[in-house]
Amino acid sequence: MPGRLKAAVYVQDPSTREELILLPGECPEPELAALVTNPDAWEVPPYCEVEAKPIAVGEPDPTAKKIAPEQAEQEEADSGTKKPQTRRPRSAGS
């Protein structure tokens, strides 16, 4: 049942015998989708609208906010001067 996954699934690639993790929201290739035997792992209705490009582990997130080096230094300097708020003890009142 090819479509979009709603749960993470572990499968073994038939050609490389490598263990793969198919993540929720992915639309696996038909060869890998055939290995997912649990019907509860699939979204209903079973279709994929727009396939998102997978992001490899360790690559920077392309949608992340980019900060200029001067701005990053300023943010670090600002964050170091703030004091955490102190807690006051509770009174043992009525």
Residue pairs with C-beta under 8 A, 6 or more apart in sequence:
1 33
1 36
1 39
1 42
1 46
2 27
2 28
2 30
2 33
2 46
3 27
3 33
3 42
3 43
3 45
3 46
3 47
3 48
4 25
4 26
4 27
4 42
4 43
4 46
4 47
4 48
5 22
5 23
5 24
5 25
5 26
5 27
5 28
5 36
5 41
5 42
5 43
6 24
6 25
6 41
6 42
6 43
7 24
7 38
7 40
7 41
8 21
8 22
8 23
8 24
9 21
9 22
9 36
9 38
9 41
10 19
10 20
10 21
10 22
11 19
11 20
11 22
11 32
11 35
11 36
12 18
12 19
12 20
12 35
13 19
13 20
13 32
14 31
14 35
20 32
22 28
22 32
22 36
25 52
26 54
27 48
27 51
28 36
36 42
55 61
55 62
67 75
